[in-house]
Amino acid sequence: MKKTFFIVCLLFLFGTISYPQESGNQIYGNNGYAQRRQVLTNTGALQSNRPTGYSIEASVLLNLRPDAFVAVFGVQNDGSSSTESNARVDAKIAGFELSLGSLGVPQTDIFVDFITQNRVYDFAVQGSQAVEKNAGFETKKTIAVRYKGRDLLEKIIAAAASSEIFDLIKVDYIVADFDAVQKRLFDESVGVIKAKEAKYFKAFGTRLEPVGLANEKYNAFYPGERYQRYQAYETGNAYATGGSVLQRKSFTFYYEPLSGDDFDKMINPIGVEPLVQFTLYLRMDYDIAKKKTDS
């Protein structure tokens, strides 16, 4: 319920639809690859399931810069009472909001969501027994910050840290005009299919009559689901009679976008920065045109 309420509030505040991007701390939860989806591209099969039928496919990839971003931070604090823990969280958020104002972020681009408030328990040792007791309360909230300039994120993170807010959960990419994206993909895909139809006629004299649209599948791939986990090290041989101690081996993540190799056409080639990637797979069914006979 709270998650749904949060999304609805974001739509109300920002007037657009947003999806996960980049790699806030959420990437540790999916290991950098759990959310990856397969993209639908050409099968290479021209024969359809009809006896005299043929199909022509088109797959188009569009790389697009976002219109804006939303960074979501997690804030939490303990207190001896629920009022105290909530007040401590609010104090951190108030300081953060003040710093955001100095960065040019208006209040209308900030949203605070109350997540949960719960009791915290600890143990007290009494002789040979450990007795559980109530140790206070913990309040958790998130704060979403909308911004447009990509270079502003590091300043926002620094402002959060100055208010003792260190948990950057995720950064969302916002693309405002999905209708325009789908229209461009469709027009480009239709052009690909018509060009293939003309190519087959020119090469083989094959006349095809359109029967109907067989498949139209749009997809959007955001950078948050395109990060891969990476770890590089070599270990030596160790022999010990007692216990062995393993050293920490650090790992990181890297952005791996969809490649244009499997597509008929790629619009806006990928550069050095993560982009939103939209795809369309379109398939048209045809029949061999009947030859006209003299009457």
Buried (B, 14 or more C-beta within 10 A) or exposed (E): EEEEEBEEBBEEBBEBBBBBBBBBBBBEEBEBBEBBEEBBBBEEEEEBEEEEBBBBBBBBBBBBEBBBBBBBBBBBBBBEEBEBBBEBBBEBBEBBBEBBEEBEBEEEBBBBBBBEBEEEEEEEEEEEEEEEEEBBBBBBBBBBBBBEEBEBBEBBBEBBEEBEBEBBBBBBBBBBEEEEBBEBBBEBBBBBBEBBBEEBEEEEEBBBEEBEEBEBEBBBBBBBBBBEBEEEEEEEEEEEEEEEEEEEEEEEBEBBBBEBEBBBBBBEEBEEEBBBBBBBBBBBBBBEEEEEEEE
